[in-house]
Amino acid sequence: MTLDRWVPFRNEAAAVRCRLFCFPHAAGSAAFYRPLRRFMPPEIDLCPVELPGRAARLDEPPLTSMSALMERLGYALKPLMGVPFGFFGHSVGTCVAYEAARQLCSVDGRIAVHLFVSGRGTPNRACANPRSARLLSDQDLLAILGRFGGTPAAIMQRPELIAVLMPALRADLALVEGYRVDPGDHITCPITAFGGADDVSHSGSLQSWRDFTRGKFRTCIFPGGHFYFSPAAGALAREIIQDLSESVSTRAADARPSI
């Protein structure tokens, strides 16, 4: 089933009032968000998205075209957009989340209520590597993994497991290396930017997201580096719940007819 491949962890119970679709870092899988998912209340369904070329989708070639990815996501996620929804992206996943907030809508035309970005500046400023991802050697890619951390030592020490990661890592870097958006082409929903206090990869560039929305904007910094998620999962969840609930309420109030 298409939905099972794209969103392997989800809740379709009647209690769900909002969904948050989450995109991982380069070569990351949907399982990256499972610890965060456990902190969500029943009314918020945190839905990690599994992109082609990793985990249960290793048999599919990873995508390097943002337009092709958006086309496929638009089809795959529609069945889950019957309730208000938002997007979350970490590291290179921020580009995917931002483009999803720009392009994707429900069957009846509703758009995202909130965008959460994490660990990366805006597409016009962020660059994973100044060289083309297609020209990077495996050693270059290993250096990127080592610099950002987050890959378990048990994987880094096993060449056969690293070899499995390489195609998705190379493809994800290629996906975003040429992705640029005019800051004048704002989205309307609020943006919340998260980051780790010790993460040098964004170097204060989280504030650049302010120019990409006509809605509210704020930043929230947690202790830790690029992968601050593990120790901060509970606190991060509370921030997400607060902003998402407020955005859903505001959108519902705006949609009510005036008397």
N, C-alpha and C positions, 0 to 999 in steps of 0.2 A: 504494500500500500504506500502511495506517495507520501502521505502525511506522516506515517510512521518513520520513514527514512529521513525526512526533514526535521521533524519535531518528535524525537523518541521519548522525551520526558514531558508530559503534559497532564492536565487535569480537565476533564470535560464534564465535571459535576455541575449541577444546577447552581451551586453556591458561588461559582466563579462570576465575578463582576468586572474583572479587568485582566488583560494579559500583557505580559512584558516579554517580547522576543529578544533573545540575547545572542550576540555574535562574539566568538572568542578571538584570542590573539592568533598570530600566524602559526599555522599547523595545529592549532588547538582544536579540541573536540567539544561536543556538547557536555560531556562529563565534567568539564572544568567548572560548570556552574551548578552542579548538583549540591555542593555544600551550602551555597547561597539559597538555593531553592527550598531547603529544609527550614529556613527561617521565615518563609512567607506565610501569611495567614490564608485560610481557605478561600477568601474572596479574591486573592491575587494569584494568578497562575503564571509563574515564571517559567518560560518556555525556551530552553536552550536550543539553538538551531544547529543541526548537524550539516555541515557543508560537504559536498562531494570530495572524495579523496582521502578520507580519514575514518577511523573507527569502523563502524559497520558499513561504511561506504568506500572502503579502500578499493573496491572493484570498479569505481567510477573515476574518470579523470577529473582532477581539480580544475576549477574555472579560473581563467585569467582575465575575463572580460566583465566589467561591472554591469554593463547593459544586459549581457546574457544572464548574469546572476539575478538582476532585478526582475527580469522577465520570468524566470523560473520561480523566484520567491513569491512574486505576485500571484502566481497560480497556486503554489503549494500552501501558502498561509491563509488564503481567503476563507477556508472553512472555520478558522479559529478567530476571525475578525468580527464575529457577531456581537462581541462586547467591546467596550473601549479598550484601546491597545496603545502600547508604547514600544520603544526600542532601546536596547542597551548594547554598547559595544566597548570592548576592551582592546587597547593597543591598535593594531591594524583593523580590528573589528569596529572601531569608531567610524571609519570611512563607510563601511557597509551599513552600519546603523543609521548614519546621517543620510546616505542616499536612499535608504528604505523610508526614512521619515519624509523625504522629499517626494518620493514616487508612489509608494504603496498606499492603497486605500481599500476600504471594505467594499462589498458589493453595492451598498447604497451610498458610496462616496465619502464616508467618514474617514478622516485622517488621524494620524497619531496624536495622542493627547500630551505626550512628553517624550523627550529624548535624553538619555543618559549616556555620557561619554566618559571614558576612563583611560588614563595613562598615555594620552597622546594629544597633541595639538591639532589644529584644524588642517584639512587636506591641503590648503595652499601653503602651509608652513612645515608640516611634518614630512619627514622623509626617512624611511627605515635605513636606507643606505644610498650614498650618492651614486653608486654604480648600478647598472642595470641588473636586476635580479637574475636575468637569463645568463649573464656573464659571470656571476659569482661561482666560485668553485665550492665543492663540498666543505673544504676547510674554512672558507669564508662564512658559509652558513653555520658551521659549528661554532665559529667565533661569535656570531650574532646570538645564537642560543646561549652560549656561556655568558655573554655580556648582560643579557636581560635576566638570566636566571629563570626559575620556574620549571625547568625540565628536570625531573628527578635524576639523581646521580645513577640510579639503577638503569636508567635508559641511556644516559650519556656514556656509560661505560660499556655498552653493548652495541657494537657496530651494526649488527643486523637490525636492531630496533631503530637506530638513527637512520639507517637506509630507508626504512618505512616512512619516516617523517619527512625526508628530504623533498619529495615531489610536492607535497602540500605546502611546505615552507616556501619553496621557490615560487610556487604558483601564487600564494597569498601575497608575497612581496611584489610580484609582478602585477597583481590585481590593483594594488594601491599606488604603485610608484608613479604612474602617469595620471592618477586621479586628481583633478583640480576642480574647484567650484568657485564661482564668482561670489565673494562675500555679499554682494548686492542682491544675490538670489536667496533671500532669507527663507527660513521656515517660520511658521507661525506659532508652533507649540513651544513651551518653555524648554530650556536646556539646563541640565545639571552636570557639571564636570567634576569628576573624582580623580584623585591621584594619591600616590604615596609620597610622603615628605622627603624620602631619600632617593626618589626616582629621578635620575639625571636625564632620562630620555625625553621628558617633556620640558624640563628646564624653565618652568614658569609659563609655558605657552598655553596652559589650560585656559587662561583668560582670553585668548584669541577667539574662543567659541562665542563670546558675548556678541560679536559682530555677525553671527550667523542665525540669529533669531529675532523676531519682532516681539516675542514673548519674554517672560521672566528668565533671568539667568543667575546662577550662583555656582560657586565652587565649594568643594568640601575635601579637605586633605586629611589622610589617615597616616598613622605611623607605618613605616615600612618602605620597601622599594617598589619596583615595577609590579611585582606580584604581591601586593599588600592584602589580597583577598583572604588568605587563610586565617591570619590572626584577627582580621577586621570584619569577618563575614556577618556577624550579628549586628555590629554598628552600621555597616554598609546597608544591610537589609532595612534597618530602621529609617535611614535617610531616604531610601528608595520608596518605602511604604508611605512616608510622610509626603513626599513630593507627588507621587503618583496618585494618592488619594485626593490631594488638593486639586490636581489637574483634572481628574475625573469629575469631581464635584463642580468645578468651575465650568467645564465644558457642558455638563448637564444643565447648569443654571443658565448658561448662554443660549442653550437650545430651547428652553421653555418660552412659549409665546408670551409677549407682554400683554397686559390687560389694560 
